[in-house]
Amino acid sequence: MGIILLIYGAALLLGALAGSRNPLQPLAGLRMASSSTTTAPALPFQRVRNVRDLETALAEARGKYVMLDFYADWCVSCKEYEQNTFRDARIQSLLKNVVLLQADVTQNTADDDALLKRFTLFGPPGILFFDPQGHEIAPLKVVGYQDANRFLVSLNTLFAAKEGECQAALAC
């Protein structure tokens, strides 16, 4: 057991020196970039702080699809979305015409709780999609972490819905 901890400690040290900030993948910074998935800058989320902010943002987004991301600083899976899934160039390409909203529920305030309860979420991460009329597309609700490949399936379902298949495939 001691040797395993020593090796893990060495991996953490080496990873930290290479710029890694993830203790679950301490050597991730040493990997060569894959040609199939390139990383891009962070997504430009607009923050919503309460139900009223969300309703206003949905009204302003009329005519466009909306993605609402429930996030918290203490949420490990949220950090994985931020560092991996949302930085994937394929994901960003598909989301370029989608209004991106983010509810930061880090502080667990009454407003945070009201937002979570409105969509029957216990906490982050949770990702919801809304149609151009501002109605939630419930079958596309994502609870928990999805890597880029899995999240692409969710997005492709959304875009199939955009092409008129929504009523048949999703009953939304």
C-alpha positions in Angstrom: 0.0 0.0 0.0 2.9 2.3 0.8 4.4 1.9 -2.6 1.1 2.7 -4.3 0.8 5.9 -2.3 4.4 6.8 -3.2 3.8 6.3 -6.9 0.5 8.3 -6.8 2.3 11.1 -4.9 5.0 11.2 -7.5 2.4 11.3 -10.2 0.6 14.2 -8.4 3.9 16.1 -8.1 4.9 15.5 -11.8 1.4 16.4 -12.9 1.4 19.6 -10.9 4.7 20.6 -12.4 3.2 19.9 -15.8 0.3 22.2 -15.1 -2.4 19.6 -14.2 -5.0 20.7 -11.7 -7.0 17.5 -11.6 -6.0 15.0 -8.9 -8.1 12.3 -10.6 -5.9 12.7 -13.7 -2.6 14.1 -12.5 -0.7 13.3 -15.7 -3.3 14.7 -18.1 -1.1 17.7 -18.8 1.6 15.4 -20.2 -0.6 13.9 -22.9 -0.2 14.8 -26.5 -3.3 16.5 -28.0 -5.5 14.1 -29.9 -6.3 15.0 -33.5 -9.9 13.9 -33.2 -10.8 16.2 -30.4 -9.4 19.7 -30.2 -9.9 22.1 -27.3 -11.4 25.5 -27.6 -11.9 28.4 -25.2 -14.6 28.3 -22.5 -18.2 28.7 -23.6 -19.6 32.2 -23.3 -22.4 31.6 -20.7 -24.7 34.3 -19.6 -25.4 33.9 -15.8 -28.9 33.7 -14.4 -29.2 34.2 -10.6 -32.9 33.4 -10.0 -36.2 32.3 -11.6 -36.9 35.9 -12.7 -33.5 36.2 -14.5 -34.2 32.9 -16.2 -37.6 33.9 -17.4 -36.2 37.2 -18.7 -33.4 35.5 -20.5 -35.8 32.9 -22.1 -38.0 35.8 -23.3 -35.0 37.6 -24.8 -34.0 34.4 -26.5 -37.3 33.8 -28.3 -36.8 32.3 -31.6 -33.6 30.5 -30.5 -32.8 27.3 -28.8 -31.4 27.7 -25.2 -29.1 25.5 -23.1 -29.2 26.1 -19.3 -26.3 24.7 -17.4 -26.6 24.2 -13.6 -23.1 24.7 -12.1 -21.3 25.0 -8.8 -17.7 25.7 -7.9 -17.6 22.7 -5.5 -19.1 20.3 -8.2 -16.4 18.0 -9.5 -18.5 16.9 -12.5 -19.2 20.6 -13.3 -15.4 21.2 -13.5 -15.2 18.1 -15.9 -17.8 19.7 -18.1 -15.9 23.0 -18.0 -12.5 21.5 -18.7 -13.4 18.6 -21.1 -16.9 18.5 -22.6 -17.5 22.3 -23.1 -14.0 22.9 -24.5 -14.4 20.3 -27.2 -14.4 22.0 -30.6 -17.2 19.7 -31.9 -19.5 20.7 -29.0 -18.7 24.4 -29.5 -19.5 24.2 -33.2 -22.9 22.7 -32.5 -23.7 25.3 -29.8 -22.6 28.3 -31.8 -26.3 29.3 -32.5 -27.7 28.3 -29.1 -28.2 30.8 -26.3 -26.0 29.6 -23.4 -27.3 30.3 -19.9 -25.7 29.2 -16.6 -27.2 29.0 -13.1 -24.4 29.2 -10.6 -25.8 27.4 -7.5 -22.5 27.4 -5.6 -23.9 29.4 -2.6 -27.0 27.3 -2.2 -29.2 30.3 -1.6 -33.0 30.4 -1.6 -32.8 31.6 -5.2 -30.5 28.7 -6.1 -32.9 26.3 -4.5 -35.9 27.7 -6.3 -34.2 27.3 -9.6 -33.2 23.7 -8.9 -36.7 22.8 -7.6 -38.4 24.3 -10.7 -36.7 21.7 -12.8 -36.7 18.9 -10.2 -32.9 18.9 -9.8 -31.3 18.0 -6.6 -28.0 19.8 -7.5 -25.5 20.2 -10.3 -24.6 19.2 -12.8 -27.8 19.5 -14.8 -28.3 20.7 -18.3 -31.6 21.6 -19.8 -32.6 22.6 -23.3 -35.5 24.9 -24.3 -37.2 25.3 -27.6 -37.5 28.6 -29.4 -40.8 29.3 -27.6 -39.0 29.0 -24.2 -40.5 25.6 -23.3 -38.2 23.0 -21.7 -37.5 20.0 -23.9 -37.8 17.5 -21.0 -36.5 14.4 -22.8 -33.2 16.1 -23.4 -32.6 16.8 -19.7 -29.0 15.8 -18.7 -28.3 14.9 -15.1 -24.7 14.1 -14.2 -21.6 14.2 -16.2 -21.3 13.3 -19.9 -18.1 13.2 -21.8 -17.9 15.0 -25.2 -18.9 11.9 -27.2 -22.0 11.2 -25.0 -23.0 14.9 -24.9 -22.7 15.0 -28.7 -25.5 12.4 -28.8 -27.7 14.8 -26.7 -26.9 17.7 -29.0 -27.6 15.7 -32.1 -31.0 14.8 -30.7 -31.6 18.5 -30.2 -30.7 19.3 -33.7 -32.8 16.5 -35.1 -35.6 18.2 -33.2 -34.8 21.5 -34.8 -35.3 19.9 -38.2 -38.9 19.1 -37.5 -38.6 15.7 -35.8 -39.3 17.1 -32.3 -42.9 16.2 -32.2 -42.4 12.6 -33.4 -39.1 11.8 -31.6 -39.4 13.8 -28.4 -43.1 14.7 -28.0 -42.0 18.2 -27.0 
